[in-house]
């Protein structure tokens, strides 16, 4: 996988996701912190390759590259690898199509202290450079798993995790549901929402009220709202928040 940019590479290192190679173009640096990060990579055994600006721009994924581009192992984690604390808060994202949306969901999940994000029936590779970018590197902080929907449904049931499906067709408001216990917030694809498999199998369906002409929110925005309702409830009740 490619990890481009200072913040993203720094977060990869902080979470022990060590790159194999780091390409460096000092003429494109935008600050003064890059040399320290390069030395941190070198100390971790990363191969450092300096290159000229025209070469780097051909390799870079971004329109405005920052002069740092790492090649690292892909993230490959199974449901069995997840170590859950008590009262876990999980995000299940089914068939999310846009890397930017998936990255933003990861960023919100990290900020809300979610224990994991499960990407079901993927349409976007979690190792996509735009997922890394939109998550600002929190992809490396939040445990992320790719799995099928039926496998995930069996897993949440086996662990006593209640599934809360977000759909504009629900009658129950998201604020009326207890999100303090073991909970999986389930969101569907941008265009069609959740599949029937999740709508029929989830423990409860909730909606976010809409008062304008739009009948639904962006999936990443909806994820953020639901996650922070869970945070609000957990803070008010003293339920532990976070992965530590």
DAKA-V251113 format. One record per residue. N is the residue number from 1. PHI is phi as a letter, one per 40 degrees, with the letter a starting at -180 (999 if undefined). NEAR is the number of other ideal C-beta (glycine too) atoms within 12 Angstrom. D_CENTER is the distance of its C-alpha to the mean C-alpha in Angstrom with 1 decimal. Layout:
n:phi:near:d_center
N:PHI:NEAR:D_CENTER
N:PHI:NEAR:D_CENTER
This chain:
n:phi:near:d_center
1:999:30:15.6
2:b:32:16.1
3:b:47:14.8
4:b:39:16.6
5:h:36:17.4
6:c:35:18.4
7:c:29:15.5
8:c:41:13.1
9:c:44:15.8
10:c:31:16.7
11:c:30:13.3
12:c:40:13.5
13:c:32:17.0
14:c:18:16.4
15:b:24:14.2
16:g:13:16.9
17:b:35:15.3
18:c:25:18.6
19:c:38:19.3
20:c:22:22.5
21:b:27:23.7
22:b:41:23.3
23:c:37:25.1
24:b:37:26.6
25:b:29:28.4
26:c:21:29.9
27:c:18:31.4
28:b:29:27.9
29:d:22:26.9
30:b:18:26.1
31:a:17:26.7
32:b:10:28.4
33:c:19:25.6
34:c:28:25.1
35:d:18:28.1
36:c:18:26.9
37:c:34:23.5
38:c:31:25.5
39:c:16:27.8
40:c:25:25.0
41:c:34:23.8
42:c:21:27.5
43:c:14:28.0
44:c:25:25.1
45:g:14:27.0
46:c:30:25.1
47:c:19:27.4
48:b:29:27.9
49:b:23:29.3
50:c:21:30.7
51:a:24:31.2
52:c:17:32.9
53:d:20:31.2
54:c:13:32.2
55:c:19:30.7
56:c:28:27.4
57:c:22:27.1
58:c:14:27.6
59:c:27:24.8
60:c:28:22.3
61:c:28:19.6
62:c:25:19.7
63:c:10:22.7
64:b:14:23.3
65:c:30:22.5
66:b:34:22.6
67:g:35:24.5
68:b:47:21.9
69:a:41:20.4
70:b:43:19.4
71:b:28:19.5
72:b:34:17.6
73:c:20:17.3
74:c:23:14.6
75:c:30:12.0
76:b:15:13.8
77:b:25:13.4
78:b:18:15.2
79:d:32:15.3
80:c:15:18.3
81:c:17:16.6
82:c:28:14.7
83:b:15:16.9
84:c:27:16.7
85:c:21:18.6
86:c:17:20.7
87:f:29:19.5
88:c:38:15.8
89:b:43:13.3
90:b:48:10.9
91:b:49:8.8
92:b:50:10.2
93:b:53:9.3
94:c:46:12.5
95:f:30:13.5
96:c:44:11.3
97:c:26:13.5
98:b:23:12.3
99:d:30:10.0
100:c:26:10.1
101:c:35:9.0
102:c:46:6.0
103:c:39:5.2
104:c:36:6.6
105:c:50:5.0
106:c:46:2.0
107:c:35:5.6
108:c:37:7.4
109:c:43:6.3
110:c:33:7.3
111:c:24:10.2
112:c:35:11.3
113:g:29:11.5
114:c:43:9.8
115:c:37:10.8
116:a:41:8.3
117:b:50:6.1
118:b:47:8.7
119:c:45:8.9
120:c:40:12.6
121:f:26:15.2
122:c:27:13.0
123:b:25:14.3
124:b:35:11.9
125:c:24:11.5
126:c:37:8.2
127:c:30:10.7
128:c:32:11.8
129:d:32:12.7
130:c:31:11.6
131:c:45:7.9
132:d:43:8.7
133:c:36:10.8
134:c:30:9.0
135:c:41:6.3
136:f:30:9.7
137:g:33:9.1
138:c:37:6.7
139:d:44:5.2
140:c:38:8.7
141:c:34:8.8
142:c:42:6.6
143:d:34:8.3
144:b:45:6.8
145:b:32:9.8
146:b:35:11.3
147:a:31:14.3
148:c:23:16.9
149:c:35:17.4
150:c:18:20.7
151:c:22:19.5
152:c:38:16.6
153:d:31:19.3
154:c:18:21.6
155:c:29:19.3
156:c:37:18.5
157:c:18:22.2
158:c:15:23.2
159:b:28:21.3
160:g:18:22.6
161:c:34:19.3
162:c:30:20.2
163:c:40:18.3
164:b:45:18.1
165:c:39:17.9
166:c:46:17.4
167:a:35:20.2
168:c:26:22.7
169:c:20:25.5
170:c:26:25.2
171:b:14:28.0
172:c:21:26.3
173:c:20:24.6
174:c:36:21.2
175:c:19:23.1
176:c:18:25.7
177:b:29:23.5
178:c:24:23.2
179:b:41:19.6
180:c:25:20.8
181:c:25:21.2
182:d:29:18.9
183:b:41:16.7
184:b:48:14.2
185:c:52:13.2
186:b:47:13.4
187:b:52:12.8
188:b:37:14.4
189:d:30:14.9
190:d:29:15.7
191:c:16:19.4
192:b:21:20.5
193:g:29:18.2
194:c:39:18.1
195:c:27:20.4
196:c:16:23.6
197:d:24:22.5
198:c:37:19.8
199:c:28:22.1
200:c:16:25.0
201:c:26:23.5
202:c:35:21.4
203:c:27:23.3
204:a:27:23.1
205:b:31:22.2
206:b:36:21.6
207:b:28:21.7
208:c:34:21.1
209:c:20:24.5
210:b:18:25.2
211:b:8:28.5
212:b:8:28.5
213:c:6:28.9
214:c:13:25.3
215:c:14:24.6
216:a:27:20.9
217:c:26:18.0
218:d:25:15.3
219:c:41:12.5
220:c:33:10.0
221:c:24:13.0
222:c:39:13.9
223:d:44:10.6
224:c:31:11.4
225:c:31:15.0
226:c:43:14.7
227:c:41:12.5
228:c:27:15.1
229:c:30:17.9
230:c:41:16.9
231:c:28:16.9
232:d:20:20.2
233:c:27:21.7
234:c:29:20.8
235:c:18:22.1
236:c:14:25.2
237:c:16:25.9
238:g:10:25.2
239:c:24:22.5
240:d:19:20.6
241:b:28:17.1
242:h:21:14.7
243:c:24:14.2
244:c:8:17.4
